[in-house]
């Protein structure tokens, strides 16, 4: 059976951390959100002729039954379409893109997840912490994703093969055009899966309410009406540990607490 080929030597514990992340309810909920096909594509960037051409060549993740019906895309679909668009500008052929499309669905060697799921994980990290993150595409038809700290460590200590580097933050800024995703270069703190879920949804306003229990007898409840103000206050509460518990309710999902 074909497997994912590693181009980058990851630090000890990297894959163990990913296994622990993917085993959580919060990770499952977040994956369902960013893979839910409800968005339309901006025709100014990609014409219907181009999308039809890519679909007929089997490049797209979102395939309509028999090519019929209105197209709706998930966040991950739109990330992939923008990756294709960037690589076409670099001169990637349709056949090379087909090879890459096959690769991203292969399981990572020794693991139960693939590169598409890795992309979902890093999307959560960007939306929660704004970490500067790159999609790396290699000449052998493979792809990997790394944040800035991981990339600097990989290039300075062991080196990596020649590759094209695509800015994940910039693509997400196009999808979430009203959300501030100006990148942070260094990871400030290690987040739990529940914290990634909380902050990613809080930053994008994708929640029904957020409850903060401050003391035994006092607390706050945020709705999504004033996303920017709520998020700034939420970060202050978390950074200064001004809470006993925090929970977030996203439509269609159970309450998640940190």
N, C-alpha and C positions, 0 to 999 in steps of 0.2 A: 504493500500500500504506500502511496506517496505520502510524504510528510513535509512539514515546514523545515526549511534549511536555515540554520542560524548564521547570520553574518556578523553578529556582535556578541562578544563575551560579556554576559551580564554579571553583576556582582552576586556574591553568595547571598541567598535569601530572597532574591528578586522574585523568582517563580513561586517560592513558598508564600510570599506575601500576596501574590496574585491569586493563588489557590484559595487562600483564606478570604480574599475579597469576593471572589466569584461564588463562594459558598454561602454568602449572606443574603437575607431577604431584601435588604436595601439595594444590593447590586442587581438582583433580579428585577426589582421594580424599575430601577433606572434604565436598565437595558430595554425593558418593555416600552418605556417612554420614548427613548431616542430611536427605537425601531418601529414606532407606530407611524403608519403612513397616512398623514393628514395634511401635508404641506404641498403647496404649488411651487413650481420652479420659476425663477425670474427669466423670462424669455429674452431679456436684454443681454444676458450672459450666454445663454444656450438656446438656440433656435429649435423649433420643433423638428426641422429637417435634420439637424445634428443629433438630437435625441433619438429620432426614429432610426437613423443610421447606426448609432451605437447599440440601440435595442436589437436591431436585426442581426448585429454581429455578436450578440450575446455578452456585451460588456456591462450592462446595467444589473444592479442588484434587484431592482423593482420591476419585475416582468408582469405585464397584464395578461390574463388568460386569453389566448388566441389573439393577442394584440388589440383587444377591445376594451372600452370603458375609459373613463377619465383617469389620467395619471395623478396619483397622489404619492408623495415621497416622505420618507422619514428623515430625521436629522442625519443618520448614517448614510442613507441613500444620497443625500445632497453633498455630504462630505466626499463620497466616492466619485460622484459626477464632477466635482471641482478638482479632485485629484486627477481624473482622466483629462480634464481640460488643461490643467497645468502640464501634464506629461505630453499631450499633443503639441503644445507650444515648444517643448524641448525636442520635438521630432520623433516621439515614440510612434511606432507603427501600430496598426490595428492588431496584428498578430502578437506583438510584444505586450499590448494591453490585455489581450485574451490570456496570455500566459500569467500575467500579474493577477488577473481576475480569478484564475484557478488557484493561484498560490494563496491568496488571502483567505480562502475557505479551508485550507489544509490545516490539520491540527499541528500545533507547535510540538516539536519532538519531545515525547515523554509527558505531554500535558493533555488536558481535556478541553482546551480552548484554542481558538485560532486567531489570526491577525485581525480579523474583523472585530472580534470580541476585545482584543487588545486596544483597538481604536475606540471602542465604546468606553473602556476604562479610562483612557487618556482624555476623552471628551469630558468625562466627569471631573477629572483633575483640572482641566482648563476652566470649566464653568464654575468650579468651586473655589479654586485658588488663583486662577489666571496665569498658571505656570507657562512660561515660554516653552512650546512643544513643537517638535518637528516630525514630519513623515519622511522617512528615508527610503528611497527607491534605488535598487541596485541593478547593475547590468545583467545579472543572472536571472532576472525576472522575479525578484523577491522584494519584500517590503518590511520595514520595521518602524516603530514609533518610540521616540525618546524625548524626555524633557531636557531643558538646557543643561542642568547639572549632570544628568546621565550622559548626555552627548559630550560634554567637555571632558568627563572622566574617561569615556571610551576612546576619544580621539587622542588624549594626552598620554594615557597609560598603555594601551594595547594597539591603538590605531584601528581603523576600519577601511574596508575597500572603497574605491571610488563610488560616489552615489550622488543622486539629486536630492536636495533638501527642500521640502515644501513646508511652509509655515501653517500649522494647524490653527493657531489663534486667528490668523487673518481669514481663513475660511469660515470659522465659527462666527466671526464678527459680521460676515455677510449674511449668515443665517439668522443670527440674533442681532439685528442691526440697531436695536435701541438699548442694548446692554453693553456696559463698559467692560471690555475684555482686553484692555491695554496690558501687555504681558508683564509678569513679574519674573525676573531671571532666576532667583533662588527660592527654593522651597522653604517657607518660614516654619512650618510645623508639619508633622506627620499626622494625616487625618485618618480616622476610622472610616469604614464603609458608610456607616450611618451619618457621619459628619459630611462626607462627600455628597451624599444624597441630599442632606439638609441644605447645604450651602449652594449646590448647583441649582436646586429648585427655588431657593430663596432669591438668588441673584437674578434668575430669569422670570420671577413672578409666577412660576408654575405651581401654585398651591392654593388650597381653600383657606387654610389658616395655619398659623404657627403659635403654639402655646409655650410660654416661658414661665416656669414656676420659680420665683425669686426667693421667697421665704415660704414657710409653712402656710402662711395666711395671705400672701400677696403674689401677684403675677401679672403678666401681660399677654394679650392676644393680638396678633397681627393678621390683617387681611391683606390681599394683594393690591389694594388701592394705591398705596404710595410705596412702590417697590424700593426706590432708591433710599428713602428715609428709613424704611423698615430694615433694609439690609445693613445700613451703616450702624444702626442701633444694635442689631443682632450681632454683628462682628464685635462691637464694644462689649456686649454682655459676655460673649464667649471668651474673648481675649483676657478680660479681667475677672473671669470666673464668677460672675454676678448671678449665678443661677443654681438651682437645685436640680432642675431637669428641663429639657427642651424637647418638644415633639412637633412634627409637621404632618399635615394631612394634605395629600395630593388626590385630586379627583380620581375615583375608581380604585384607590389603593388604601390599604390599612394604615393606621397611624404608625409612624416610625419615630422612635425616641432616641435621644443621646444622653 
